[in-house]
Amino acid sequence: MNRKEFEQLRNLAGKRISADIVWTAPRDGKPNLIFEQVALENSLGIDVVLNGTFKPDIPSITFNFVVRGVGPICRVDVNGTIHGNAGRTHKHDLRQETDARNNLPTAVARADLEWKSAREVWNDLCERAQIEHAGTFNDPQ
């Protein structure tokens, strides 16, 4: 996927997530809560899934959009690890064709999301990306 294809998907109206977002404890025994492989329906037919991680000890939250077989294309990290000048709350997105293979190395600060609840971040993400969420959102807090 290249930047033009990413922007086409990002700007596409009518994207939808029908599934419920339900946070569960992972099998590795860590105190984090996760959800995985939630399908993002889109008229382009691109196989995109959404994964999420909530770390209650910090607290931090991550929403990560992945194209199966390609890699991550967009990730929002709130109160996570410091990422250069972008700080702890930032967004990664695909800039170069190699970015999906390199775990989206470029980060842009999103200070407006600092210390927001998981639900507030989710609502912002859906609004900005034009995603209709038809399921429920089980707040991890």
PELIN-V749564 format. One record per residue. N is the residue number from 1. RES is the residue in one letter. SS is DSSP state (alpha for helix, beta for strand, coil for the rest). PSI is psi in whole degrees, -180 to 180 (999 if undefined). OMEGA is omega as a letter, one per 30 degrees, with the letter a starting at -180 (none if undefined). Layout:
n->N res->RES ss->SS psi->PSI omega->OMEGA
n->N res->RES ss->SS psi->PSI omega->OMEGA
//
This chain:
n->1 res->M ss->coil psi->136 omega->l
n->2 res->N ss->coil psi->176 omega->a
n->3 res->R ss->alpha psi->-40 omega->a
n->4 res->K ss->alpha psi->-44 omega->l
n->5 res->E ss->alpha psi->-39 omega->l
n->6 res->F ss->alpha psi->-48 omega->a
n->7 res->E ss->alpha psi->-37 omega->l
n->8 res->Q ss->alpha psi->-44 omega->l
n->9 res->L ss->alpha psi->-46 omega->a
n->10 res->R ss->alpha psi->-41 omega->a
n->11 res->N ss->alpha psi->-5 omega->a
n->12 res->L ss->coil psi->127 omega->l
n->13 res->A ss->coil psi->158 omega->l
n->14 res->G ss->coil psi->10 omega->l
n->15 res->K ss->beta psi->149 omega->a
n->16 res->R ss->beta psi->142 omega->l
n->17 res->I ss->beta psi->116 omega->a
n->18 res->S ss->coil psi->-26 omega->a
n->19 res->A ss->coil psi->157 omega->l
n->20 res->D ss->coil psi->146 omega->l
n->21 res->I ss->beta psi->109 omega->a
n->22 res->V ss->coil psi->119 omega->a
n->23 res->W ss->coil psi->132 omega->l
n->24 res->T ss->beta psi->162 omega->l
n->25 res->A ss->beta psi->133 omega->l
n->26 res->P ss->coil psi->165 omega->a
n->27 res->R ss->coil psi->-16 omega->a
n->28 res->D ss->coil psi->-2 omega->l
n->29 res->G ss->coil psi->-2 omega->l
n->30 res->K ss->coil psi->157 omega->a
n->31 res->P ss->coil psi->1 omega->a
n->32 res->N ss->coil psi->159 omega->l
n->33 res->L ss->beta psi->144 omega->a
n->34 res->I ss->beta psi->162 omega->l
n->35 res->F ss->beta psi->152 omega->a
n->36 res->E ss->beta psi->152 omega->l
n->37 res->Q ss->beta psi->41 omega->l
n->38 res->V ss->beta psi->120 omega->a
n->39 res->A ss->beta psi->137 omega->l
n->40 res->L ss->beta psi->106 omega->a
n->41 res->E ss->beta psi->136 omega->l
n->42 res->N ss->coil psi->151 omega->a
n->43 res->S ss->coil psi->-9 omega->l
n->44 res->L ss->coil psi->-13 omega->a
n->45 res->G ss->coil psi->17 omega->l
n->46 res->I ss->coil psi->132 omega->a
n->47 res->D ss->coil psi->87 omega->a
n->48 res->V ss->beta psi->135 omega->l
n->49 res->V ss->beta psi->156 omega->l
n->50 res->L ss->beta psi->134 omega->l
n->51 res->N ss->beta psi->151 omega->l
n->52 res->G ss->beta psi->150 omega->l
n->53 res->T ss->beta psi->133 omega->l
n->54 res->F ss->beta psi->124 omega->l
n->55 res->K ss->beta psi->99 omega->a
n->56 res->P ss->coil psi->-24 omega->a
n->57 res->D ss->coil psi->-24 omega->a
n->58 res->I ss->coil psi->-53 omega->f
n->59 res->P ss->coil psi->145 omega->l
n->60 res->S ss->beta psi->159 omega->a
n->61 res->I ss->beta psi->144 omega->l
n->62 res->T ss->beta psi->134 omega->l
n->63 res->F ss->beta psi->126 omega->a
n->64 res->N ss->beta psi->116 omega->l
n->65 res->F ss->beta psi->130 omega->a
n->66 res->V ss->beta psi->134 omega->l
n->67 res->V ss->beta psi->120 omega->a
n->68 res->R ss->coil psi->134 omega->l
n->69 res->G ss->coil psi->-9 omega->a
n->70 res->V ss->coil psi->-52 omega->a
n->71 res->G ss->beta psi->-172 omega->a
n->72 res->P ss->beta psi->144 omega->l
n->73 res->I ss->beta psi->-18 omega->l
n->74 res->C ss->beta psi->135 omega->l
n->75 res->R ss->beta psi->137 omega->l
n->76 res->V ss->beta psi->124 omega->l
n->77 res->D ss->beta psi->125 omega->l
n->78 res->V ss->beta psi->121 omega->l
n->79 res->N ss->coil psi->33 omega->a
n->80 res->G ss->coil psi->-155 omega->l
n->81 res->T ss->coil psi->141 omega->l
n->82 res->I ss->coil psi->133 omega->a
n->83 res->H ss->coil psi->86 omega->l
n->84 res->G ss->alpha psi->-141 omega->a
n->85 res->N ss->alpha psi->-11 omega->l
n->86 res->A ss->alpha psi->-13 omega->l
n->87 res->G ss->coil psi->-160 omega->a
n->88 res->R ss->coil psi->-22 omega->a
n->89 res->T ss->coil psi->114 omega->a
n->90 res->H ss->beta psi->172 omega->l
n->91 res->K ss->beta psi->137 omega->l
n->92 res->H ss->beta psi->142 omega->l
n->93 res->D ss->beta psi->167 omega->a
n->94 res->L ss->coil psi->122 omega->l
n->95 res->R ss->coil psi->-44 omega->a
n->96 res->Q ss->coil psi->157 omega->l
n->97 res->E ss->coil psi->-30 omega->a
n->98 res->T ss->coil psi->-8 omega->a
n->99 res->D ss->coil psi->-37 omega->l
n->100 res->A ss->coil psi->-39 omega->l
n->101 res->R ss->coil psi->-24 omega->a
n->102 res->N ss->coil psi->20 omega->l
n->103 res->N ss->coil psi->39 omega->l
n->104 res->L ss->coil psi->73 omega->a
n->105 res->P ss->coil psi->-23 omega->a
n->106 res->T ss->coil psi->130 omega->l
n->107 res->A ss->beta psi->144 omega->l
n->108 res->V ss->beta psi->131 omega->a
n->109 res->A ss->beta psi->140 omega->l
n->110 res->R ss->coil psi->60 omega->a
n->111 res->A ss->alpha psi->-23 omega->l
n->112 res->D ss->alpha psi->-16 omega->a
n->113 res->L ss->alpha psi->-4 omega->a
n->114 res->E ss->coil psi->132 omega->l
n->115 res->W ss->coil psi->18 omega->l
n->116 res->K ss->coil psi->155 omega->l
n->117 res->S ss->coil psi->163 omega->l
n->118 res->A ss->alpha psi->-41 omega->l
n->119 res->R ss->alpha psi->-41 omega->l
n->120 res->E ss->alpha psi->-41 omega->l
n->121 res->V ss->alpha psi->-43 omega->l
n->122 res->W ss->alpha psi->-46 omega->a
n->123 res->N ss->alpha psi->-42 omega->l
n->124 res->D ss->alpha psi->-45 omega->a
n->125 res->L ss->alpha psi->-48 omega->l
n->126 res->C ss->alpha psi->-42 omega->a
n->127 res->E ss->alpha psi->-49 omega->a
n->128 res->R ss->alpha psi->-35 omega->a
n->129 res->A ss->alpha psi->3 omega->l
n->130 res->Q ss->coil psi->49 omega->l
n->131 res->I ss->beta psi->126 omega->l
n->132 res->E ss->beta psi->124 omega->l
n->133 res->H ss->beta psi->109 omega->a
n->134 res->A ss->coil psi->-11 omega->l
n->135 res->G ss->coil psi->-165 omega->l
n->136 res->T ss->coil psi->159 omega->l
n->137 res->F ss->beta psi->111 omega->l
n->138 res->N ss->coil psi->101 omega->a
n->139 res->D ss->coil psi->129 omega->a
n->140 res->P ss->coil psi->-10 omega->a
n->141 res->Q ss->coil psi->999 omega->none
//
